[in-house]
């Protein structure tokens, strides 16, 4: 176990949490040009462990869609995404002066909401493998002491053991190649008694959910095509189909060492929020 840092980073002190994989953030390209994968997107299929795509492939796809990510998320969620995000942040239980890490942070909205809960003197670190996403987050939330964004892999978080009071991941777990390792990394960097929170799209079975599933399966790829990102948003649909059921995600969290695991469904179960607690260290 490493010793916690004495100094807390702010938005201008990038060296406190250096990028795990330094690369220059390249501008978003709605057409997909500039991505090393062109217009191709990951398959969205899953193995027994997690997403079948390599993290670099997923990161390149999110670079490609970073410029349209936020407005399209709002539309495809039927404008429910802010409500889901607020609930996930509340379940993290962060107090003023607290510390949190947001894995697969994207454009930084969850991290910024966590930071608002931790003011004053709180510390929030947002980590994402996509330089395009991190570039947007840094620009959007510049000048907020204690809120830092770095390029890094959720499979090897650039943070010390037991450093944070909470760890979150929103709409990112299904993109990881190993779900158990992803949850274990989040648990590693959270102190005993702290929370690990996962907000993710689900495949519910209720009547309302069937309507929402039709919207998700049929309309979301159409919206993606209109925005010039058909491949990426077809991947989104396929990755949700491959993602485990809430009961299995709860089991995976327990396998990763978390205790007291529970989950809540929202909007007819179209999303679930899983919460687990980091147990005391064994002596």
N, C-alpha and C positions, 0 to 999 in steps of 0.2 A: 504494500500500500504506500502511496506517495503522500508527502506532506502538502496540505492545502496551501494555495498561494496566499501570501500576505496581502498583496495589492489586488483590488478588484478592477477589471478592465472597464474602460468606457468606449464609446463609439469611435474615438480617435486613436485609441491605443491598440493597434492591431497585433503588436508583438506579444500581448498577454496570452492570446490564444492564436498562435500562428496557423495559417492555412495548412491543413493536413496534406493537401495535394496542390501546391501553388500553381495557379494558372491565371492568366489575365482574363478578366470577365469580358466576353465578347458580346456585342450587341445582339439583341433578339432579331430574328429574321422571320417575319410571318410566313414567308414562302418556304422556309426551311433551308434556304441557301446559306452556306457558311457552316452548316453542321457536317462533321466528317461522315455522317451516315446519310446525307442528302435527305430525300423525302421518306426513306425507309424508317420504320418504327419497330420496336421490339414486338415479339409475338403476343405477349400478354399471358402466355401459358405458364404453368407452375410445375415445379417438381414436388417431391414429398417434403422438401425442406423450405422452399420458398419460390420466388419468381425465377423463371428459367433464364431470364436475360442477365447479362453481366451489368454490374453497377455503372461501368463507363458508358454502356449503350443507353441505359436509362437516363443517365446524366446528360448525354448529348441530345436526347429527345426533349428533355425539359429545357435545355438551352434554346432549342428550336421554337418552343411554344411560350417562352417566358413573357414575351410582349403582350400576349393575349390571354394569359393564364387567369388573371384575376377577374376580368369582366366575363369570361366564359364560365368560370366557376360559379359566379353569381347566377347566371342564366340557367345553367344545367342543374343547379340545386333548387330551382324555383324560388330563388331569393331566400333560401333557408340557411345558407352557409354561415352568415354572421351569428345566428342563434345557436347553431351547433358548436361553433367555435367558442362562444361565451360559456356554454355549459361545460365544455372540456376544460377550459381555463379555471372555472370555478371548482371543478372536481380535483384539480391539481392542489388546491388548498394553500396556495402561496400567500404568505403574510408579508406586510411591509418589512423591508430589509432582507427578504428571503432571496434565495438563489434558485434558478431553474435553467434547464437546457432544453431546447426544442430541436429534435432531430428531424431531418428532411424538412427543414424550415421553409423552403420555397421563398416566396416574396416577403416573409417575415411577419405576417399578420398575427399568428398565434404568439410568436415571441414578443411582439409589441404589446399584446394584451396581457401577457404574463408580467411584462415589465411594469405596466400600469398598476397591476396588483401589488408589485414588490416595492413600489415607491414609498418613502424615499430610501435611498441608499441600497436598493436592491440590485441584483446582478442577473442578467439573462443572456445566455449565449445561444444564438441560432446557427445551426450547422446544416449545410446542404452540399451535395456533390456537384450541383450545377452552378458554374460561375455566372451564367446569365441570371439565374434566380437570385443569387447572393448579391450581384451587382445592383439589381432593382431594390432589394431590401436595404442595402447600405445607403442608396440615394434617398429612399423614401423616409428612413428613420435616422438620418444623420443628425448629430447634435444632441442625442439622448444619452447622457452619462449612465453607464451601467448596462447599456444594450449594445451587444457586439454581434457581428455576423462574420462567419468564416467559411471557407470552402473546406469540406471534409466529408468523410464517409460515415454513415450511421453504423456501419459494421465495425468501425474502429474509431470511436468518438475521441476527438482531441481534447480530452479533459481527464482530470485526476480522479482517483477513487474517492467515493464518499463526499464529493465536493458540493453537490447540489441538494436542495430540499425536494425537488420534483423534476421529472423528465416527461416531456410530451412528444407525441408524434401524431400529426394529423394528415390523413390521406397519403401516407408515405409507407406504412408497413407493408402493404401489398406489393410494393416495388422492390423490396429487399430480397436478396437471394437466399437468406436464411432467417426465418422469422424468430426462431429460438435465440440465435446469436444476437439479433437486433434487440430483443427484449433484455437479454442478459447484459448487453452493453449499456442500455439505459439504467438497469438496476445497478451495475457496477459503479456508475458515477453519482448515484444518489445515496445519501446517508441512510442508515437504518431508521425506519419509521417514516421515510419519505415516500412519495407517491410516484408511480409510473402510469401515465395516461395515454391511451391509444384511441383516437377518433378515426373511424374508417367506414367506408361504404359497405353495406351488407346486402344479402339476398333474402329479404323477408318473405313470409308466406301469407300474410293477411290480405283481405280484399283490397284495402287501400294500397297496400304494398304492390299488388299486381298492377294497379294503374301506374304507380310510380316506376315500377320496373319496366313497363312498356315505354314510358317516357325515356327512361335511361337507355334502354336497349335500341330504340328506334330513332329518337329525336336527337340524342347527344351526338352520335356519329354524323347526323345531318348538319347540326350546328357546327361541328368541327370542319366539315367539308366547306361550308359557307365561309368560314374563317380562314380557309386555306390550310387547315391542319387535320384533314380527314384521317390520315394514318395514326396520328398521335391519339385522337379521341376514339378511334376504333380500338386502339390498344387499351384505353381506359376501360371500355366496356368488357373486353376480354379478360383483363386483369381482375376485375370485380367478380366475374364468373368463376375464376380460378381460386379466389381467395377463400380460406376455410370458413366454416360456419362459426358463429359466436361461441358456441360451446367448445369447439376445438381451439379457438384462439385463447380461451380461458385456460385450457389444458396446457397450451404452449407457454403461457405466462408462468404457470406453476412449474413447468419443467425448467424454465429459466431462473427459478429461485424465488419468485414472488409469492406472497401469501395474501390471504383475504381478498382474492380476486373476485370481482363482480362486474356486471355490465348493465348498461341501460340502453334502450332503443329510443330513437327519436324519429318523428315524421313517419309514423307507421312502421318503424323498424328499418327504414331505408338506410339509416346509419346506426352504428352502435358505438358507444364509448365504454371501453374497458378500463378498469382501474385496479391496480395492484399495489401492495405495500412491500417495501424492502425490509426483510426481517433482520433481527440482530445478528451480528457476526458470531459464528461458532467459535468457542474458545478451545 
